[in-house]
Every structure is written in C-alpha cells, then in structure tokens.
Amino acid sequence: MHRIEVTKGQRILSVGEEGQCAYIVEQGSVRIEDAVSVLKEYTVGPGEMFGEYGVIPDSPHYCVATAEEDSLLLVVPLEEIEEKAKLSDPMVSLFLNFFMDRCHSLTERHYHEGSTEKITSPNRRSVRDKVNKNRDELVEIFKTKEELERAVDQNEFVLHFQPIISLRGGFTAGFEALVRWDHPDRGLLSPFHFIDIAEQTNAIVPLGEWVFEEACRHVAPFNKIAAEGGSPEIFVSINISAKQFAVPDIVDRFKKMIANTNVNTSHVQLEITESVLMEDTTHAKGILHQIKDLGFQLVLDDFGTGYSSLNYLHQFPIDKLKIDRSFTHTMLNDEDSCEIVRAIAGLAHNLNIEVVAEGIEEREQLSLYRDLDCHYGQGFLISKPLPVEKVYEILGTRMAI
C-alpha cells in the first residue's frame, strides 16, 4: 500500500474505469456519485473506503470520485490483496474469491437494469469459471472436513506401520506410523485423499493427536515381542504437522498424551519438517528443547527440500536427518542428487546425527546408502506399510536384503 495526495476538485476515478485498487481516506474528504448504491451521492471522510470494486478482479468502478478538498489517500492495490489472499488460510482465500464474485454479479445486475451500457470486462467469463471451480472445491473441502471430524469421533482411522531397518545390521529397528482412513463408503484411503484438506481446515490437529496416542499404545507391545525374540529395542516414528507444532500449548498437549498412554518416550521419535524450524527459529528452538526434555528423539524429515540454513542446523536438538525420497529416486541417474546425498550424509556424520534414507525401491539405492554408512533405510524394497497384525509377524526378524 502507498499514499497519494489529491487536490480539491481532482477526479480520482470514474464509472467504467478498470478497477485496480481501492482507496481509504486518511485526511480530507471525497465526493462520491454512486451508480449502484441507494444513496446516489454522498461524502466519505477519514477512515472510510471508496472504490472497493477495484479489488474485485476484472471489475470496473461503479462510481465517480472527486476530491472535495485537498486530501491524503491510502491506496489498496488489487495485486496486494491477491497476494495476501494466497498467503492466508486456503479456505479464507476461497471464501474471498467467492464473495467478491457474488458482489460483482449482484452489482452488475443492478447497474444494467434499464440500461444498455455494458462495462463488464471481457475477461469476466474466465474469472467466473475460476470462481465456480473454487466454489466446487470449497464445497468439497467442507464435506470432507465434516467427514474427517466424524471419522475421528467414530474411530474410522487405522494405523499402518512401515518398517525402518538398520543398514548396518539388517534388523528391524523401528516403524513409521502412517494413518489410513477406513471410510465407510470409499474403503481404505491413503493420506493422499485427505491429509491436504485436514491441513487446510485444521482437522489435522485432532487427527494428529489421535495418530500420536494410537501409535504410542503400540510401543510397549512391539518392544515386548522384540525383546522375547532377542532383538534390539524398537522405536516408533510419528509425523508432527506444522499446524500441530504451531498450537500454543503443544508441550502441555504432549505431556497429557504421554500420561494418557503411559508411553516410554525414549522409544518414540517425532518427525518434523524444515519449514517448522524456519518459520520462527528462536521459538522453534525453544519448543524443540522442551519436547526433547520429555524424552523424545527428534527427526528432521524431508531434509534437503526445504529452506533451512546449514548454519542453523547445529542449534536444534536433532537426533536424525531423513533424506527425502526425491533424492533417493534420482541419485542413481543424476550426479547432482548423488552429490547432495553424499553431502547430507557427511554433514550428519560430522554433527553426530544419524541418517535415515527413505524411498528405497532398488537394490542399487540400498547399496549406495550402505556405502555412505547411513544408519537406517526405509522404502518399498524393504517393506510397504503394514497393518498392525503383520507387524507382529516380522518383529524380531532380520530382513533378507
């Protein structure tokens, strides 16, 4: 936003002009001749807005605005409104687009009653098609949000566990807990079908807490079976979303969930993404140290794809780095990806941080990670995510790969 000065009698905007901004009066006054309002003429003063149709995409102005005295105006550009909308909650952005289109449609209809003048932008049809698409998307979001809330209440979610093996010993070292939705009509759904909407609507917070508690309830039985077979202790790795991490009382919530499940936190790993660290470095550092004090191990997920500075990495109490699957999939055929993997592995070793390689689907990938002395591996070559009953069948076994 910026300010402009206008002099008495100066025309600021006219009917039919292409709208690119709205105005807020800071000092002075502006006379409005309105083509669509019940009040055909009126004056706006400090703190009041005019020309608001300028922030509706492809909408013209419907008034004449003239300075009644020397005035100072704050300009609100359409471009900035659109930029802020994109950065806001997706639902807010969709609502804003839908609402502005409805305002434009009603105003345009009123303006053209009894008039042959046409001032609608030629791009209006494409804008309306986009809004209709957004409206359909919004309806789908609300529908899925309602179903997600019901699903949490009615225990429609189940956990599958993907084995994580020791690349040095071949034994099963732990499991990543992955949620599935046992939908009453659509069957078993992977996170692909609902996690994004859960994130957009904040349904991810209660869902994430359900995943945490449910995963923690399996930690003791997993370790009991492993111990009976003479295997090392088993850890369970749980993803924590950025929305969960941003909850103000996140540490107290973890304390409550630990009490609810009586879990041994030394067997639980929390996976967070780089974006969590970089949102507010000082705040994230404080929260992570409090979480670490509860006994959890911390895993930095999707490492190499985010925005973190390597200079910051040593400041956080990170126990493991998880190399993103995108590097695993390309490193055999792309030298740059291979060098990034080598650099991450070397960095982790220098910082005494363990390395987990995910997305392993080929033996050559597995061999390379072993050559780099990475600690753990995960991927379809090792095992797909398993329902809990299948987990008990492999506890205490050594992977033949």
Secondary structure, 3 states (H helix, E strand, C coil): CEEEEECCCCEEECCCCECCEEEEEEECCEEEEECCCCCCEEEECCCCEECHHHHCCCCECCEEEEECCCEEEEEEEHHHHHHHHHHCCHHHHHHHHHHHHHHHHHHHHHHHCCCCCCCCCCCHHHHHHHHHHHHHHHHHHHHHHHHHHHHHHCCCEEEEEEEEEECCCCEEEEEEEEEEEEECCCEEECHHHCHHHHHHHCCHHHHHHHHHHHHHHHHHHHHHHHHHCCCCCCEEEEECCHHHHCCCCHHHHHHHHHHHHCCCHHHEEEEEEHHHHHHCHHHHHHHHHHHHHCCCEEEEEEECCCCCCHHHHCCCCCCEEEECHHHHHHCCCCHHHHHHHHHHHHHHHHCCCEEEECCCCCHHHHHHHHHCCCCEECCCCCCCCEEHHHHHHHCCCECCC
